[in-house]
Amino acid sequence: MPVPGGHLEVQRVGEPPTVLPLGATTIRIGRGRDAELHVADPHVSKRHAEIRVDGEDHVVADCGSLAGVFVNGQKVERHRLHDGDVIELGAHVPLRITVRRAAKMRPDTTLIAAVEPADSNGLGRLARFFEFSQKLGGGFTLDEVLQDVVDLAIEVTHAERGLVLLQRADGSLETRVARGANGRTLPTTGLRISDTLVQKALASGQPTIVADVDQDADLALAASIVSLELRSAVLLPLVHFVAAPDAATASSATFGLVYLDSRRLRGGFDGFDLGILARLARDASSVVENARLLREAEQRRRIEQEVRMASEVQAALMPEHFRSTPAWDIAGSCVPCHELGGDYVDQFDLGGGRTALVVADVAGKGIAASLLAATLQGALAAEMHRGGPLGEAVERVNRVHCRLAPVGKFVTLAVAVLDPDGCVEIVNAGHCPVLVVHADTVTTLPGDGMALGLSDEATYQSSTVQLRAGDTLALYSDGIVECLGPDHELFDESRLAASLQAHRRADAAGILAGIVRDVDTFRKEVANSDDRSLIVVRAR
């Protein structure tokens, strides 16, 4: 019975067509390395389909693939092939296989060569390298690609085993992939390697190729080489380049190795082998580096999401708006310079027409500062409702803070208790001076207490001030007075006092809005460098 003839015309998107002759042997199609038609695409199964001889014809058969086999757009399990039939491997693989019964091939096609032994003229190794290059962009996992890196390197070098070693954060090496000849997977723990060769390759950042250990007296005597009975080895550094504004100053850093060794005498390496190895090392470096960048991007995304959630929680813990009383008109705001701030403002209803106001500034910014601010809020809430002298309440809060906060994380704080008769009791623990506007004069009430968290034996004394109708009191954080303008000047306390006087005839909300406008006008386009908190109280 005559063997059916013809050929398969294989067309990949963006590449010239190639040709695979049809004959009496079965043609395996898939992602597996033993496939006559190898397709490095994640949608293709390792053994996707076969083209077999059936009498005087060829048939295509689905080998249990996930994506399916299509002929002329129709999904098939088995199909007798005719001239011009188009085979596709699923709906998402950019590959068309056309059956050609004619004897002549198109002039722009290239014959797919059979894979030659690794010790031949190198065409088989080049074909494997191109297959690997396709896999780099195919959506495979990092370990799958690294395994292919090692397998291809073993084919090129005739090594007995190959490893991918990646540096940990502390500089030590982790064996990420370990393979033996013929695609065997080796355990990644307990493997012995030549530290001498590894350190030499890491230090140089260049490929280290030892064709015969006996030809290098220093290597021949190295303890690790002697104990392993090594005769040849290849080490390919994995390198990433650190960009710089000036291209001439860009630098590179070695972050791992492809390590191969053998106890057999390898013999020389020709230039063709070295070219493939150098390209292989560059591509492997890119794969690992891209995986690292992707992992870092995912970590940043997760951290940003956590910070956003923490910012929402922090905002919920502070008053949405300040409540005025029959005796007091109150307004306040807290604007963090980052997602999470270290400033804290609050109001406590003490009953009987009395209310307490707090402005605090935790040293530092970010998550740590926001956590300490939340802790401070809980301690203050408990003490404010407990009653008793205001100074003693702050002393107890200080002792809690000294016990819970890390060394150096101090807090400045100003707390004011407003009575309905116009009397204001104030404790200032190292915070900005409280400003009081009486008619046309501004009085400064400096803080003489120690910041919280510096000493658990600190004591605090309160002072009182009597406000009359129309008088104004301001509690604020240093983000207001230390706001920088374009000429590197501070807004300072004198400008804040002038702003208070300029807007004193407005209600509390109007005074607050006026001060915020004055600060923004002063700083112009200069970004905020600190949290800005302000509470304005006006006696009715």
Long-range contacts (C-beta under 8 A, 24 or more apart in sequence): 1-55, 1-56, 2-56, 3-53, 4-53, 4-56, 4-57, 4-58, 5-101, 5-103, 6-58, 6-83, 6-99, 6-100, 6-101, 6-102, 6-103, 7-100, 7-105, 8-37, 8-51, 8-97, 8-98, 8-99, 8-100, 9-97, 9-98, 9-99, 9-100, 9-105, 9-106, 9-109, 10-37, 10-95, 10-96, 10-97, 10-112, 11-95, 11-96, 11-97, 11-98, 12-94, 12-95, 13-94, 13-95, 16-108, 16-109, 16-110, 17-106, 17-108, 17-109, 17-110, 18-109, 18-110, 18-111, 18-112, 19-105, 19-109, 19-110, 19-111, 19-112, 20-111, 20-112, 21-111, 22-51, 22-58, 22-99, 24-53, 25-53, 26-50, 26-51, 26-52, 26-53, 27-51, 29-89, 29-97, 30-63, 30-65, 33-151, 33-183, 37-97, 37-112, 38-131, 39-89, 39-93, 39-95, 40-131, 40-132, 40-134, 40-135, 40-138, 41-89, 41-93, 41-94, 41-95, 41-134, 41-138, 42-138, 42-139, 42-140, 43-67, 43-89, 43-90, 43-92, 43-93, 44-89, 44-90, 44-93, 48-89, 49-87, 49-89, 51-81, 54-80, 57-81, 58-99, 60-87, 65-89, 65-90, 66-90, 67-91, 67-92, 67-93, 118-155, 118-156, 118-158, 119-158, 122-270, 122-272, 122-273, 125-152, 125-155, 125-156, 125-273, 125-276, 126-276, 128-152, 128-155, 129-276, 129-279, 129-280, 132-280, 132-283, 133-283, 136-283, 136-286, 136-287, 142-287, 142-288, 142-291, 143-176, 143-177, 145-284, 145-287, 146-176, 146-177, 146-284, 146-287, 146-288, 147-177, 147-179, 147-185, 149-177, 149-258, 149-280, 149-283, 149-284, 149-287, 150-177, 150-178, 150-179, 150-258, 150-260, 151-179, 151-183, 152-280, 153-234, 153-236, 153-258, 153-260, 153-277, 153-280, 154-179, 154-180, 154-181, 154-260, 156-273, 156-276, 156-277, 156-280, 157-234, 157-260, 157-262, 157-266, 157-269, 157-273, 157-277, 158-262, 158-264, 158-266, 159-232, 159-233, 159-234, 159-260, 159-261, 159-262, 159-266, 160-261, 160-262, 160-263, 160-264, 161-186, 161-260, 161-261, 161-262, 162-258, 162-259, 162-260, 163-191, 163-193, 163-257, 163-258, 163-259, 163-260, 164-238, 164-256, 164-257, 164-258, 164-259, 164-284, 165-193, 165-198, 165-256, 165-257, 165-258, 165-259, 166-238, 166-255, 166-256, 166-288, 167-254, 167-255, 167-256, 173-198, 173-256, 173-257, 176-256, 192-224, 192-227, 192-228, 193-224, 193-228, 193-259, 193-261, 194-222, 194-224, 194-225, 194-228, 194-230, 194-233, 194-261, 195-224, 196-222, 196-223, 196-224, 196-225, 197-222, 197-224, 197-225, 197-233, 197-235, 197-259, 197-261, 198-235, 198-257, 198-259, 200-235, 201-235, 201-236, 201-237, 201-257, 202-237, 202-254, 202-257, 204-237, 205-237, 205-239, 205-252, 205-254, 206-237, 207-234, 207-235, 207-236, 207-237, 207-274, 207-277, 207-278, 207-281, 208-233, 208-234, 208-235, 209-233, 209-234, 209-235, 209-269, 209-274, 209-277, 210-234, 211-266, 211-267, 211-268, 211-269, 212-265, 212-266, 212-267, 228-261, 228-263, 229-263, 230-261, 230-262, 230-263, 231-262, 231-263, 231-264, 231-265, 231-266, 232-261, 232-262, 232-264, 232-265, 232-266, 233-259, 233-260, 233-261, 233-262, 234-258, 234-259, 234-260, 234-261, 234-277, 235-259, 235-260, 236-277, 236-278, 236-280, 236-281, 236-284, 237-281, 238-281, 238-284, 238-285, 238-288, 239-281, 239-285, 240-285, 240-289, 255-288, 255-289, 256-288, 258-284, 307-339, 307-340, 307-367, 308-339, 310-339, 310-340, 310-367, 310-370, 311-336, 311-339, 311-340, 311-370, 314-340, 314-341, 314-370, 314-373, 314-374, 317-374, 317-377, 318-344, 318-345, 318-346, 319-345, 319-346, 319-347, 322-347, 322-357, 322-535, 323-347, 323-349, 323-355, 324-508, 325-353, 325-355, 325-418, 325-420, 326-353, 326-420, 326-540, 327-353, 327-418, 327-419, 327-420, 327-421, 327-422, 327-539, 327-540, 328-355, 328-418, 328-537, 328-538, 328-539, 328-540, 329-507, 329-508, 329-537, 329-538, 329-539, 329-540, 330-355, 330-357, 330-508, 330-535, 330-536, 330-537, 330-538, 331-507, 331-508, 331-509, 331-511, 331-512, 331-535, 331-536, 332-357, 332-512, 332-533, 332-534, 332-535, 332-536, 333-512, 333-516, 333-532, 333-533, 333-534, 334-531, 334-532, 334-533, 335-479, 335-528, 335-531, 335-532, 335-533, 336-531, 337-365, 337-479, 337-527, 337-528, 337-529, 337-530, 337-531, 337-532, 338-365, 338-366, 340-365, 340-366, 340-367, 340-369, 340-370, 341-365, 341-369, 341-370, 341-373, 341-531, 342-366, 342-369, 342-370, 342-372, 342-373, 342-531, 343-373, 343-477, 343-479, 343-531, 343-532, 343-533, 344-373, 344-376, 344-377, 344-533, 345-533, 345-535, 346-377, 346-380, 346-381, 348-380, 348-381, 348-384, 348-385, 350-384, 350-385, 350-387, 350-417, 352-420, 353-419, 353-420, 354-417, 354-418, 354-419, 354-420, 355-417, 355-418, 356-384, 356-415, 356-416, 356-417, 356-418, 357-415, 357-416, 357-418, 357-475, 357-535, 357-537, 358-413, 358-414, 358-415, 358-416, 358-475, 359-413, 359-414, 359-431, 359-475, 359-476, 359-477, 359-533, 359-534, 359-535, 360-411, 360-412, 360-413, 360-414, 360-431, 361-411, 361-412, 361-413, 361-431, 361-477, 361-478, 361-479, 361-531, 361-533, 362-409, 362-411, 363-408, 363-409, 363-410, 363-411, 364-409, 365-531, 368-406, 368-409, 369-409, 372-401, 372-405, 372-409, 372-411, 375-400, 375-401, 375-404, 375-405, 376-401, 376-411, 376-413, 376-452, 380-415, 389-462, 390-415, 390-417, 390-425, 390-427, 390-462, 391-427, 391-459, 391-460, 391-461, 391-462, 392-460, 394-427, 394-429, 394-449, 394-452, 394-460, 395-458, 395-459, 395-460, 397-452, 398-429, 398-452, 398-453, 398-456, 398-458, 398-460, 399-456, 401-452, 401-453, 402-452, 402-453, 402-454, 402-455, 402-456, 403-456, 405-453, 409-453, 410-451, 410-452, 410-453, 410-454, 411-451, 411-452, 411-453, 412-447, 412-451, 412-452, 413-451, 413-452, 414-447, 414-475, 416-473, 416-475, 416-537, 418-537, 422-466, 422-467, 422-468, 422-539, 423-464, 423-465, 423-466, 423-467, 424-464, 424-465, 424-466, 424-467, 424-473, 424-537, 425-462, 425-463, 425-464, 426-462, 426-463, 426-464, 426-465, 427-460, 427-461, 427-462, 427-463, 429-460, 431-477, 432-476, 432-477, 432-478, 432-480, 432-481, 432-493, 433-493, 434-473, 434-474, 434-475, 435-473, 435-474, 435-476, 435-493, 435-496, 435-497, 435-500, 436-465, 436-467, 436-471, 436-472, 436-473, 436-474, 437-471, 437-472, 437-473, 437-474, 437-497, 437-500, 437-501, 437-504, 438-467, 438-468, 438-471, 439-470, 439-471, 440-501, 442-497, 442-500, 442-501, 444-493, 467-539, 468-539, 469-539, 469-540, 470-504, 470-538, 470-539, 471-538, 471-539, 472-500, 472-504, 472-508, 472-511, 472-536, 472-537, 472-538, 472-539, 473-536, 473-537, 473-538, 474-500, 474-515, 474-534, 474-535, 474-536, 474-537, 475-534, 475-535, 475-537, 476-533, 476-534, 476-535, 477-530, 477-531, 477-532, 477-533, 477-534, 478-530, 479-528, 479-529, 479-530, 479-531, 479-532, 479-533, 480-515, 480-519, 480-532, 480-533, 480-534, 482-530, 483-519, 483-522, 483-523, 483-526, 483-528, 483-529, 483-530, 483-532, 484-523, 484-526, 484-529, 485-522, 485-523, 485-524, 485-526, 486-523, 486-524, 486-525, 486-526, 491-519, 491-522, 491-523, 495-522, 507-538, 508-536, 508-537, 508-538, 511-536, 511-538, 512-536
